């Protein structure tokens, strides 16, 4: 029985090591790592990104507020993208949700810059997949019972550099719930 456990754990360790080599210089490393990822629906073989090829230089925070029926607005609330429990160090399936939100915020900021540089029309920003996805995520968040509209804000924080304050990158117009 101990031989079987040793073989299973050894094979698992080998697959984990091979999965980390997706950016290795040898031919076929990406295809092998991709095959491991495709055949791992339970995400039992982690991908450690300690030394990412292009690490993000900032983090996004999504905040939202509601407009109530009497016309008052609630305070800005952070949209929780992931839990902050100790389990994240070992098992973090919410990472993908955070990565999707990060990519959507990045895409929306890029579209906003294209709009400022007049490479896009005025309405294209609000029809983009990034804006619609973030708006749907905000609409699905918990709201006040008497809320009839909401809006969201994207703040850019410099990550671990505590010397720099977060900056507001985008404030959406109010939309109905």
Secondary structure, DSSP 8 states (H G I E B T S, - for coil): -HHHHHHHHHHHHHHHHHHGGGG-SSTTHHHHHHHHHHT-TT--S----TT-TT--S-EEEEEEEEEETTS-B---EE---S---GGGGT--TTHHHHHHHHHHHHHHHHHHHHHHTTSS-TTTGGGSHHHHHHHHHHHTS---TTEEEEEEEEEEE-TT-TTS--EEEEE---EE-
